[in-house]
């Protein structure tokens, strides 16, 4: 049993930023992570590269996210042009940031329950190789991606799109090595070959094209092309099926590339992600629910704690097709603090892709740069709330905004 100011559950994209921010703002902070390394989608999910963090020419996400980039550069693990980053360098960078900030860290640890006093969360039950125990915190930050802690604490949530409850499909990212990139055809030609192979029955993946990216290494190509539809990332049986089916699809793609695409004749499967990539599960209902209209109209909020410009990007939950529609070119939208504050539960903040949004808005705010910014805001808010001994719901947003700006966040000119 241990007592802390802030307990962050989940050491992924949002959780690392939250823990570092909380500790730097003076909070005794514990970070709990189920894997043996930090980074979540950036490492275990093998998601690459960074999606946009600019609105026109303005960089709208700074702070901890920019610090990650700067540290990656120093390790030779970042490509300024493509925004690709080296996964192993990322693991080292996140280790360093957490340790230097003074965060207390528990790896290989899962949260299995919550400690409640009425509607107030007081701590979480954990399980690891040492056994079961309880850790207490003045403020708990749910950075699990799926809202696991919030749901156990009784917070309301939604899942999937309105018409049928289906979520976006899952994807297993993987990489090919030994690629003669100089001989690779255009994306348009690769897609043509892919469609022809589908017509011949050689490809069964329910996707309309091949999505690939360069990496930081020569002769290496990253693929974000497998598509597992009609599965629920909060069900163990569905996750099990998805992992197996995704690897089957991956081998289908490997065979297709080696057989049909110039430059891949001598290529080989280099790696696949530690876990399947989950785009969407629960969305915890907060004091405000961000909507697709908020994204498309580039709306601003007085309680802004992060900004984004990535479009609504919905991979079809039922098969082929991807819908991408964004705000006006060069514009950005605000993410309000209220989206991080769940209804019905006190002393809890939510960070990451499971904040309070609709299905459409979640499809925009789910990408790495925005999630890091949300995490920094959540950790900062948690530290301030713990210091002032008030629930996050009652935190003065102007104090939070002032602190975030002083620590490098770009919240706009207001």
Secondary structure, DSSP 8 states (H G I E B T S, - for coil): -EEEEEEEE--SHHHHHHHHHHHHTT--EEEE-SSSSS-GGGTTT---S----EETTEE---HHHHHHHHHHHHTT-B-TTT--B-HHHHHHHHHHHHHHHT-EEE-S-EEEEEEEETTEEEEEEEEETTEEEEEEEEEEEE-SSS-HHHHHTT--EEES-TTT-----BB--EEEES--GGG---HHHHHHHHHHHHHTTS---S-SS--EEE-SSTT-EEE----B-S--TT-HHHHHHHHHHHHHHHHHHHHHHHHHSTT-TT-EEEEE-SS-B----EEE-BSS-B-HHHHHTT---TTEEEEE---EEEE-SSSS-EEEE-SSTT--EEEEGGGGSBTT-BSEEE-STTSSB-HHHHHHHTSHHHHHHHHHHHHHHHHHHHHHT--GGG--HHHHHHHHHHTT------
